Amino acid sequence: MCLDHTTPDGRTLHVYDTGGTGLPVVWHHGTPNIGEPPEPLFPAADRLGIRWVSYDRPGYGGSSMRRGRDVASAAADVAAIADALALDRFAVMGHSGGAPHALACAALLPDRVVAVVGVAGPAPFDADGLDWFAGMADSQVASLGAAAAGRAAKEEYEIADGGHDPEFIPADRATLQGPWSWVLDVIVPAVEAGPDARIDDDLAFVSPWGFDIAQVVAPVLLLHGGRDRMVPAAHSAWLARRCVRAELRLSPEDGHLSILDTAESALEWLRVHAA
């Protein structure tokens, strides 16, 4: 089921809901994606009694742009969606650029978020003691480095770049030949719509997030591939050291996409810890 929710400030959020009475898990999509919930995990979710709720982040898919948004702003949008669906408490899960937004919900909605899964997500740009760009692919350094230089530089980069090469490792490319070929279904429409939402995402990642990671008190599971060149595993290691109740599962041979092949076990973890 899809529906459009109007926020108090008049924006539209395009929402997805698989329905049912199971544990609600709010899915936060990557960059650049639209927000459809992760179809490859539907069989496991059905087995575990999980209900997927998700939405297009502002500027993606059917959701209105919100210029100048920060990572923290996701919490208010998710709270509004949860209120509209009469969801009191829920878990959150995000992949890549969605992971910081999931953590934002946990930090800023502590009475509602019962557990968090972050998959291959970045740490804050101002993370103390972390060389933020170390181990990233050259294309990723160029893209996020342009964002760090400001909106004008990022917009100029997106115009001149002619296509961002994610430099996926062979394990990632193999993953795209299996059930997780679904990733292309959510990337392609986001890319075809233009770079504006991606620009807003990347600017948010390299700006103050609007919350402190130490505010996250719900149990957290972090999954990361040891060979990830989009977001190096050191980012999740940093997050794990600063979340009060975090578990890090490092998969040494996985990359940015192949780590998704381990996500079913994360749903099992969610079901236990949300209880």
SULDA-V292469 format. One record per backbone hydrogen bond with DSSP energy under -0.5 kcal/mol. CO is the residue of the C=O (numbers start at 1). NH is the residue of the N-H. If there is no record, write none. Layout:
co:CO nh:NH
co:CO nh:NH
This chain:
co:1 nh:17
co:3 nh:5
co:3 nh:15
co:5 nh:7
co:5 nh:13
co:7 nh:10
co:11 nh:7
co:12 nh:64
co:13 nh:5
co:13 nh:15
co:14 nh:56
co:15 nh:3
co:16 nh:54
co:23 nh:51
co:24 nh:91
co:25 nh:27
co:25 nh:53
co:26 nh:93
co:27 nh:29
co:27 nh:55
co:28 nh:95
co:30 nh:33
co:37 nh:39
co:38 nh:41
co:39 nh:42
co:41 nh:45
co:42 nh:46
co:43 nh:47
co:44 nh:48
co:45 nh:49
co:45 nh:50
co:49 nh:23
co:50 nh:52
co:51 nh:25
co:52 nh:18
co:53 nh:27
co:54 nh:16
co:55 nh:57
co:57 nh:60
co:60 nh:63
co:63 nh:59
co:66 nh:69
co:70 nh:73
co:71 nh:74
co:72 nh:75
co:72 nh:76
co:73 nh:77
co:74 nh:78
co:75 nh:79
co:76 nh:80
co:77 nh:81
co:78 nh:82
co:79 nh:83
co:80 nh:84
co:81 nh:85
co:82 nh:87
co:83 nh:86
co:86 nh:88
co:90 nh:114
co:91 nh:26
co:92 nh:117
co:93 nh:28
co:94 nh:119
co:95 nh:98
co:96 nh:99
co:96 nh:100
co:97 nh:101
co:98 nh:102
co:99 nh:103
co:100 nh:104
co:101 nh:105
co:102 nh:106
co:103 nh:107
co:104 nh:108
co:105 nh:109
co:109 nh:112
co:109 nh:113
co:112 nh:90
co:112 nh:114
co:114 nh:219
co:115 nh:92
co:116 nh:221
co:117 nh:94
co:118 nh:120
co:118 nh:223
co:119 nh:96
co:124 nh:127
co:127 nh:130
co:130 nh:132
co:131 nh:134
co:133 nh:136
co:137 nh:141
co:138 nh:142
co:139 nh:143
co:140 nh:144
co:141 nh:145
co:142 nh:146
co:143 nh:147
co:144 nh:148
co:145 nh:149
co:146 nh:149
co:147 nh:150
co:150 nh:154
co:151 nh:155
co:152 nh:156
co:153 nh:157
co:154 nh:158
co:155 nh:159
co:156 nh:160
co:157 nh:161
co:158 nh:162
co:164 nh:166
co:169 nh:172
co:169 nh:173
co:170 nh:174
co:171 nh:175
co:172 nh:176
co:174 nh:177
co:175 nh:178
co:175 nh:180
co:178 nh:181
co:179 nh:182
co:180 nh:183
co:181 nh:184
co:181 nh:185
co:182 nh:185
co:182 nh:186
co:183 nh:186
co:183 nh:187
co:184 nh:188
co:186 nh:34
co:186 nh:190
co:187 nh:191
co:188 nh:192
co:189 nh:193
co:191 nh:194
co:195 nh:199
co:196 nh:200
co:197 nh:201
co:198 nh:202
co:199 nh:203
co:200 nh:204
co:201 nh:205
co:202 nh:206
co:204 nh:207
co:205 nh:125
co:209 nh:72
co:212 nh:215
co:213 nh:216
co:215 nh:217
co:216 nh:244
co:219 nh:116
co:220 nh:247
co:221 nh:118
co:221 nh:223
co:222 nh:249
co:223 nh:120
co:224 nh:251
co:225 nh:228
co:229 nh:137
co:232 nh:235
co:233 nh:237
co:234 nh:238
co:235 nh:239
co:236 nh:240
co:237 nh:241
co:238 nh:242
co:239 nh:242
co:239 nh:243
co:243 nh:246
co:245 nh:220
co:247 nh:222
co:247 nh:249
co:248 nh:250
co:249 nh:224
co:249 nh:251
co:250 nh:252
co:251 nh:226
co:251 nh:254
co:254 nh:227
co:255 nh:259
co:257 nh:260
co:258 nh:261
co:259 nh:262
co:260 nh:263
co:262 nh:265
co:262 nh:266
co:263 nh:267
co:264 nh:268
co:265 nh:269
co:266 nh:270
co:267 nh:271
co:268 nh:272
co:269 nh:273
co:270 nh:274
co:271 nh:275
